[in-house]
Amino acid sequence: MSNVNGPIPSEWRGYVTQSNVGLEVIPHKLYDTQAYVDNTTTILPFFTSVPANESVSNVNPPAILPNPQSFLIKTIGWMVPNELQTIDQGAAAAAIPSAINDIILLANTGILKLFIGEKPYGPWPLYTLPIATFVKGFIGAAGAEAANLLTAYGNTDGPQYPLLPPLLIAPMQKFRVSLEWPAGAVNLEANRNIKVVLDGQMSRGIQ
């Protein structure tokens, strides 16, 4: 059993405020956000940089869980944060450049790899890893102009991909996620932020 308080003088051991003798297990998610650069990015690492705040990521310091925390990954998901968008349909029948189309393009050829230590897991195609607990939808409206205006919103959907068996990230064990586009960079409407979420259970010391 490692000493999470050490080294400390032996006479102080009766006064410690944390212990790894007892552990509690709680529902938890590890998440991170990174920016895909339009028509440029082919590999996008997650959990490897210091986040600006907890809306970006909750893994800080990056790429590691402090002792005595450990994490059991049960599902993996990804999403592209966006908002309602009004689009000019125009005269062409081709796909309309939009946030929804960008998500489809990213999912079509993207893959996700998980690394625990230096051991790889995956790859998993992005279209198999939806976020199942987020707003989804589509809104359409015809405008009075010659070119119809469409208001649209959409995001990844469907049952989350279960990891069977789950994968354990041990205390102080390095980990990261890599999104990759082996066929080449994707031509999007604009740069897009992407979120990756590892869903499961965290074990932590009782304090």
ZILINSUL-V282408 format. One record per pair of residues at least 24 apart in sequence whose ideal C-beta (glycine too) atoms are under 8 Angstrom apart, sorted by sequence separation. I is the first residue (numbers start at 1). GAP is how many residues later the second one is. D is the distance in whole Angstrom. If there is no record, write none. Layout:
BEGIN
i: (I | I)
gap: (GAP | GAP)
d: (D | D)
END
This chain:
BEGIN
i: (32 | 33 | 131 | 32 | 131 | 132 | 31 | 80 | 130 | 131 | 132 | 31 | 32 | 129 | 130 | 132 | 30 | 31 | 130 | 132 | 29 | 30 | 130 | 131 | 130 | 129 | 130 | 129 | 128 | 78 | 166 | 76 | 124 | 76 | 100 | 160 | 30 | 73 | 28 | 23 | 121 | 20 | 20 | 33 | 76 | 78 | 107 | 78 | 79 | 103 | 116 | 77 | 78 | 79 | 100 | 103 | 116 | 76 | 77 | 78 | 99 | 100 | 103 | 114 | 116 | 126 | 77 | 96 | 98 | 99 | 100 | 77 | 79 | 84 | 99 | 91 | 117 | 118 | 90 | 116 | 117 | 123 | 89 | 116 | 117 | 88 | 89 | 115 | 116 | 88 | 89 | 115 | 88 | 89 | 114 | 115 | 87 | 114 | 115 | 4 | 86 | 87 | 114 | 115 | 4 | 86 | 87 | 113 | 131 | 2 | 86 | 87 | 112 | 113 | 2 | 85 | 112 | 131 | 84 | 85 | 112 | 113 | 84 | 85 | 111 | 112 | 84 | 110 | 111 | 36 | 83 | 110 | 111 | 82 | 110 | 111 | 109 | 82 | 109 | 109 | 80 | 106 | 109 | 79 | 80 | 110 | 79 | 109 | 78 | 77 | 106 | 105 | 105 | 106 | 77 | 105 | 76 | 77 | 102 | 112 | 75 | 76 | 75 | 102 | 106 | 75 | 76 | 102 | 74 | 75 | 101 | 102 | 106 | 74 | 103 | 73 | 99 | 102 | 98 | 74 | 97 | 73 | 99 | 72 | 73 | 72 | 73 | 72 | 73 | 71 | 72 | 70 | 71 | 70 | 70 | 70 | 76 | 78 | 69 | 68 | 65 | 67 | 65 | 66 | 67 | 65 | 66 | 65 | 64 | 65 | 64 | 64 | 65 | 82 | 63 | 64 | 63 | 80 | 81 | 63 | 80 | 80 | 81 | 79 | 80 | 78 | 79 | 78 | 78 | 79 | 77 | 78 | 76 | 77 | 76 | 76 | 77 | 75 | 76 | 75 | 73 | 74 | 75 | 73 | 74 | 71 | 73 | 74 | 47 | 48 | 72 | 47 | 71 | 72 | 46 | 47 | 71 | 72 | 45 | 46 | 71 | 72 | 45 | 46 | 70 | 71 | 45 | 46 | 69 | 70 | 44 | 69 | 43 | 44 | 68 | 69 | 43 | 44 | 68 | 69 | 43 | 68 | 42 | 43 | 42 | 41 | 42 | 42 | 42 | 41 | 32 | 34 | 40 | 41 | 39 | 39 | 38 | 39 | 38 | 39 | 47 | 36 | 38 | 44 | 46 | 38 | 36 | 38 | 38 | 37 | 38 | 36 | 35 | 36 | 35 | 36 | 35 | 36 | 34 | 35 | 33 | 34 | 33 | 33 | 34 | 32 | 31 | 32 | 31 | 31 | 30 | 31 | 29 | 30 | 29 | 29 | 29 | 28 | 28 | 27 | 28 | 26 | 27 | 25 | 26 | 25 | 25 | 26 | 24 | 23 | 24 | 23 | 24 | 23 | 24 | 22 | 23 | 22 | 20 | 19 | 18 | 19 | 19 | 18 | 17 | 4)
gap: (24 | 24 | 24 | 25 | 25 | 25 | 26 | 26 | 26 | 26 | 26 | 27 | 27 | 27 | 27 | 27 | 28 | 28 | 28 | 28 | 29 | 29 | 29 | 29 | 30 | 31 | 31 | 32 | 33 | 34 | 34 | 36 | 37 | 38 | 38 | 39 | 41 | 41 | 43 | 45 | 46 | 47 | 48 | 48 | 48 | 48 | 49 | 51 | 51 | 51 | 51 | 52 | 52 | 52 | 52 | 52 | 52 | 53 | 53 | 53 | 53 | 53 | 53 | 53 | 53 | 53 | 54 | 54 | 54 | 54 | 54 | 55 | 55 | 55 | 55 | 56 | 56 | 56 | 57 | 57 | 57 | 57 | 58 | 58 | 58 | 59 | 59 | 59 | 59 | 60 | 60 | 60 | 61 | 61 | 61 | 61 | 62 | 62 | 62 | 63 | 63 | 63 | 63 | 63 | 64 | 64 | 64 | 64 | 64 | 65 | 65 | 65 | 65 | 65 | 66 | 66 | 66 | 66 | 67 | 67 | 67 | 67 | 68 | 68 | 68 | 68 | 69 | 69 | 69 | 70 | 70 | 70 | 70 | 71 | 71 | 71 | 72 | 73 | 73 | 74 | 75 | 75 | 75 | 76 | 76 | 76 | 77 | 77 | 78 | 79 | 80 | 81 | 82 | 82 | 83 | 83 | 84 | 84 | 84 | 84 | 85 | 85 | 86 | 86 | 86 | 87 | 87 | 87 | 88 | 88 | 88 | 88 | 88 | 89 | 89 | 90 | 90 | 90 | 91 | 92 | 92 | 93 | 93 | 94 | 94 | 95 | 95 | 96 | 96 | 97 | 97 | 98 | 98 | 99 | 100 | 101 | 101 | 101 | 102 | 103 | 104 | 104 | 105 | 105 | 105 | 106 | 106 | 107 | 108 | 108 | 109 | 110 | 110 | 110 | 111 | 111 | 112 | 112 | 112 | 113 | 113 | 114 | 114 | 115 | 115 | 116 | 116 | 117 | 118 | 118 | 119 | 119 | 120 | 120 | 121 | 122 | 122 | 123 | 123 | 124 | 125 | 125 | 125 | 126 | 126 | 127 | 127 | 127 | 128 | 128 | 128 | 129 | 129 | 129 | 130 | 130 | 130 | 130 | 131 | 131 | 131 | 131 | 132 | 132 | 132 | 132 | 133 | 133 | 133 | 133 | 134 | 134 | 135 | 135 | 135 | 135 | 136 | 136 | 136 | 136 | 137 | 137 | 138 | 138 | 139 | 140 | 140 | 142 | 143 | 144 | 145 | 145 | 145 | 145 | 146 | 147 | 148 | 148 | 149 | 149 | 149 | 150 | 150 | 150 | 150 | 151 | 152 | 152 | 153 | 154 | 154 | 155 | 156 | 156 | 157 | 157 | 158 | 158 | 159 | 159 | 160 | 160 | 161 | 162 | 162 | 163 | 164 | 164 | 165 | 166 | 167 | 167 | 168 | 168 | 169 | 170 | 171 | 172 | 173 | 174 | 174 | 175 | 175 | 176 | 176 | 177 | 178 | 178 | 179 | 180 | 180 | 181 | 181 | 182 | 182 | 183 | 183 | 184 | 185 | 186 | 187 | 187 | 188 | 189 | 190 | 201)
d: (7 | 6 | 7 | 4 | 5 | 7 | 6 | 7 | 4 | 8 | 6 | 6 | 6 | 8 | 5 | 6 | 7 | 8 | 4 | 5 | 8 | 6 | 8 | 7 | 7 | 8 | 8 | 5 | 5 | 7 | 6 | 7 | 7 | 7 | 8 | 7 | 6 | 8 | 7 | 7 | 6 | 7 | 4 | 8 | 7 | 6 | 7 | 5 | 8 | 7 | 6 | 6 | 8 | 4 | 6 | 7 | 8 | 5 | 6 | 7 | 8 | 7 | 7 | 7 | 6 | 7 | 4 | 7 | 6 | 8 | 4 | 7 | 6 | 7 | 8 | 7 | 6 | 8 | 5 | 6 | 6 | 7 | 6 | 8 | 8 | 5 | 4 | 8 | 5 | 8 | 7 | 6 | 6 | 6 | 7 | 5 | 7 | 8 | 7 | 6 | 6 | 5 | 6 | 7 | 6 | 7 | 8 | 7 | 8 | 7 | 5 | 6 | 6 | 5 | 7 | 7 | 7 | 7 | 6 | 6 | 6 | 7 | 7 | 7 | 7 | 8 | 5 | 6 | 5 | 7 | 7 | 7 | 8 | 7 | 5 | 7 | 5 | 7 | 7 | 5 | 7 | 8 | 8 | 6 | 8 | 8 | 5 | 7 | 7 | 7 | 6 | 5 | 7 | 7 | 6 | 6 | 8 | 7 | 8 | 7 | 4 | 6 | 6 | 4 | 7 | 6 | 7 | 5 | 7 | 6 | 7 | 7 | 7 | 6 | 8 | 6 | 7 | 6 | 6 | 5 | 4 | 6 | 8 | 5 | 5 | 7 | 8 | 6 | 7 | 7 | 8 | 6 | 4 | 6 | 5 | 5 | 8 | 7 | 6 | 5 | 6 | 4 | 8 | 7 | 5 | 6 | 7 | 7 | 6 | 7 | 7 | 6 | 8 | 8 | 5 | 7 | 6 | 5 | 5 | 6 | 7 | 6 | 6 | 7 | 8 | 6 | 5 | 7 | 5 | 8 | 8 | 7 | 7 | 5 | 7 | 6 | 7 | 8 | 7 | 4 | 5 | 6 | 7 | 8 | 4 | 7 | 5 | 7 | 7 | 5 | 5 | 5 | 6 | 5 | 6 | 6 | 7 | 8 | 6 | 4 | 5 | 8 | 7 | 7 | 7 | 8 | 6 | 7 | 6 | 5 | 7 | 7 | 6 | 4 | 8 | 5 | 7 | 7 | 7 | 8 | 5 | 5 | 7 | 8 | 5 | 7 | 8 | 7 | 5 | 6 | 7 | 8 | 5 | 8 | 5 | 7 | 8 | 5 | 7 | 7 | 8 | 8 | 4 | 7 | 5 | 8 | 7 | 6 | 5 | 5 | 8 | 6 | 6 | 5 | 7 | 7 | 5 | 6 | 7 | 8 | 5 | 6 | 7 | 5 | 8 | 7 | 6 | 6 | 7 | 5 | 7 | 7 | 5 | 4 | 7 | 5 | 8 | 7 | 6 | 6 | 4 | 7 | 8 | 5 | 5 | 7 | 5 | 7 | 7 | 5 | 6 | 7 | 8 | 6 | 5 | 7 | 7 | 4 | 5 | 6 | 5 | 6 | 8 | 5 | 6 | 6)
END
